[in-house]
Amino acid sequence: MQTNLTSGFRDSDLGQEAEAILRKCVHCGFCLATCPSYQILGDERDSPRGRIYLIKQMLEGGKATARTQRHLDQCLTCRNCETTCPSGVDYGNLIDIGREIVSQEVRRPFWQRRQRAVLAYGLNSVFFKLAVNAGQLVRPWLPSVVQGKLPKVRPAGRVPVTHYARKVILPGGCVQPTLMPSIDGATIRVLAAIGITALESSQKQCCGAVNFHLDQQEAALVQMRRNIDAWLPRIQSKEVEAIVVNASGCGAMIKEYAHHLRHDPAYRDKAQIVVDHVKDIAELVMPQAGFLKLKLKRPLDQRVAFHPPCTLQHWQKLRSDTESMLEALGFELTQFGESQMCCGAAGTYSVLNPQIAMPLRDRKLTSIQATEPEMIITSNMGCMMHLQSGTQTPVRHWVEALDQALFA
């Protein structure tokens, strides 16, 4: 793609990064077929190619408008287009740049600023747990859409205290320990079964993903730096071998710390060390799948549908490895159409854009339920909650299902 950036952007690091990405795009349009927002809305400005043109126009001197902002907002950042693109366009980085430019030039309406601020504060606040506990008490009387965001709590269960030579950090600063403690409990028990002790992080805060995607990028960078300060000494001292993440969305964000801090000379090298030690829980279980299968108290022979979150398959490229591991454990995985497509959860996206998120959820569930699975398993709590709000079929993190078979 030919570009003619204004001097202000042409001479900036941000503009140069964007220009390099833009020049890779050849207008082929392959991305339209795999873009979830375009599939729902049918507007090319809500496709990767269309958004690339909108960003190009801004960089070449065009005025950013509220309409531009809306089209960029409606991107789920699933990166399915990156998997599809034959030219290797780094669309995820480009959309972040575009959103940053728009946020500097377009002031959101008051109600949007308030909604995003409430979400950012609420999900990062010490009061979140209190709010969830209060909501659980009145859950039967809440609107169905709110109930979908407030799942019935599954307790963590008995968590073993172990002292194995192999140790990892299990970050615990997001909403998951409050909304779904069973996932962390299952993770600790499964890791113990393969001789690994999971240690709590001394820094209990979000990985930065919530703030980053709610126009609070500076606050997100502060969280990233604090996490690095908490984790890096334990990595460098060899106390732990890895930072293990059981929510693929968090793992995807942490694996991009070095990218987000690339312009920070005090942290970019530290961030890269952390990134080099981040593992999805599946990456530790994979080599031990045969061993764990022998330890099962009941076989994992259910007919299940595995929903691969976008952050697992398009960001971290771990879909095929995870599916191979699940099959090695004994799961019978059903094959359903459009498995590469986003379910619509996308962090806070389903709250901010329900008109797109809910049809995507229903479309995904229609494909899954056509295979008549006994259970739906996934690798991300956000996807799990979003899908469960539209079906009676149990939706679980795969580590919960494995935990139950090991210790039932």
GISULLIN-V58356 format. One record per helix or strand of 3 or more residues. SS is the DSSP state (~ for helix, > for strand). FROM is the first residue (numbers start at 0). TO is the last residue. If there is no record, write none. Layout:
SS:FROM:TO  SS:FROM:TO
This chain:
~:6:9  ~:12:21  ~:29:33  ~:35:40  ~:43:45  ~:47:58  ~:65:72  ~:79:83  ~:90:104  ~:109:123  ~:127:136  ~:138:140  ~:143:147  >:165:169  ~:175:178  ~:180:192  >:195:199  ~:208:211  ~:216:235  >:241:244  ~:247:253  ~:256:259  ~:267:274  >:277:279  ~:280:294  >:302:306  ~:309:314  ~:318:328  ~:348:351  ~:353:368  >:374:377  ~:380:387  >:394:396  ~:397:406
